[in-house]
Amino acid sequence: MADNDYKRGEMDISQQEKTFFGFMRWTVNIAIVCILIILFLAIFAT
């Protein structure tokens, strides 16, 4: 078996955090655009 040298909380996760927050920013922005498109269609569609 492999040696268990893993210590919880010691790994540098700054890059993963930046990626996650970037993903969340894009997700929120796309959701806002979708809601605005739906509202626009609901108001001006006949």
Secondary structure, DSSP 8 states (H G I E B T S, - for coil): -------TT-S--HHHHHHHHHHHHHHHHHHHHHHHHHHHHHHH--
